[in-house]
Amino acid sequence: MNRLGVAAEELAATFLQKHGLEIIARNYRCRLGEIDLVAVERGTTVFVEVRQRSSSAFGGAAASITARKRARLINAARHYLSRQKTMPACRFDALLIEGAPPRIQWVRNAFGA
C-alpha cells in the first residue's frame, strides 16, 4: 500500500474510534480479498472499506467501490467470520475521504452480503 493509502486508513481508524467504534483488525487479508478495517460497534462487527480520492470528479470515492470490489470484500468477510467462534451481527460500511483538507463521509450499511 502506498503512503497516501496508509494515511487514509489511519485517518479513518481515528475517525471511527472518535465515534465509539473499536478497531479490532487492520488490513485483514486472505486469498479471497482484503478488508481495510474491522471494527466493533455495540456488538456488531463492522467491515470498513476506506476509499480516498483527491476530488469528487468521476464519481469520487464512492464510485470506486465497484461490484467486483464489493464481491471481494464480502468473500473476505465470510472468511473472517468463518474463523470466529460465534456468528456476530455484521454490516459493511464505507468511509469516503475526498479533497484537501480531507472531508470524510461515513456510509453505514453501504452494501449487503
Steps between C-alpha positions, in 0.01 A plus 500: 500500500625847422563780748169676422307176553662445838421859602137463385453181701654660808269801462203264460594295808537814711165632373321175584660478845384856575149383410513211747612206285778268610745404225575127531688437173674696227564378147351155551617299200416158366514349154145622437561869566588767754311700759650835591363520855298267720330672791239433764212732581266391783548130425480535121804411292557775245702435184627836375618586150708819493511690170687823440488725197639847446164627369146394427563507124412178318273392784754547779584245765155336504513412130829319552327221695410284203289184496820296474648679802179443701507128412861470618415682826205272563709189436777622728241578770355150469851361544555721805167395652570130437788528747282642780356281776155656471330684215465867594266752342695676229482773237709663229584869530695729271712792611537738207777757521518777241690821445749702694441567777340158514122475528378172646167343416400193701253277319354245740360185341658601171412163348379159608616144458 
